[in-house]
Amino acid sequence: MTTQLPVLPAARDTRGRALHDLRISVTDRCNFRCVYCMPRAVFGPDHAFLPRAELLTFEEIARLTAAFARLGVEKVRLTGGEPLVRRELPELVRMLAGVPGVRDLTLTTNGVLLPRYAADLKAAGLHRVTVSLDADDDDTFGRMNDSRAPVSAVLEGIRAAEEAGLGPVKINMVVKRGWNEHAILSMARRFRGTGRVLRYIEYMDVGHTNGWRLDDVVSAEEILETVGAAFPLEPVPPAYSGEVATRYRYADGAGEIGVIASVSKPFCGDCTRARVSADGQLYTCLFATSGHDLRALVRGGVGHDELDAALNSIWAARDDRYSEIRTAETAQLPKVEMSYIGG
Ligand code: SF4
């Protein structure tokens, strides 16, 4: 009989932000090589990925998730790399679906493995998925993800997710100038009227290997102008504090889009997200340069109270607001790679 441990008062950081969202990277591996996340020049055949022994086990991930839930986490998102390349992932979903306090269990994926796993993930307790798709023509898509996967494979994944009951699927499109901004409108055309919400993401200086330059950022304003010129838009109020995407609906009722504007419209003020890497490092910001070793804690035999106290003190000391202070200099900092902690 598992002991029901008390839910503690919600942890708050130095800016009064509650701990509400936990993003767990279950692997640093991926079957794509997206230019803004895992450029092949860096993540090539000789790249040393994390050995299996260094990865958190499913039991360790479940234990940490339960501790975060005691501190107020309600939303858990599984990420990677590509989470579906981690073997037996539905088993982890089953374990997390039973964690007290977790109300929203989601996953971000590039979608091509969804036809194989969607039904099992749903049966295990997953609520919904977000699929990354950076263009809807094979040439542009291929340039962005540097793999041979066709757009049709991702669309098939989206269909499989919805057939399994994991929809409506949200679609994430990272826009990089000179690479795929010409696909902004065709993507809007493809998904409007389908119930799927397309979110445009400003290209970010995550990690330190994607060669980020401010000139390559297509701003939220430009994206909205491009879409709005063809399909008039109206702003939609946020569903909850800390919502990442700014939402807009099509004036003609054909659904919604979102924009995630970390560069031009930072949203650090109500950022409630913690991230744990596949080898158990806790990062309190996507653009952090260092983490806190939770794996050593759980493998060191720490008790529940000590673990909760450790997480609480890390969060209580948090003052991250990278996007508000971003400069050309900060962009060069040795920040943690997105493929290591997920978006
Ligand atoms: S930059 Fe860091 S603090 Fe700001 S919203 Fe992103 S993760 Fe949160």
Residues whose N, C-alpha, C, O or C-beta is under 5 A from the ligand:
A	BS01	SF4	F267 C268 C271 T284 C285 L286 F287 D320 R321 Y322 S323
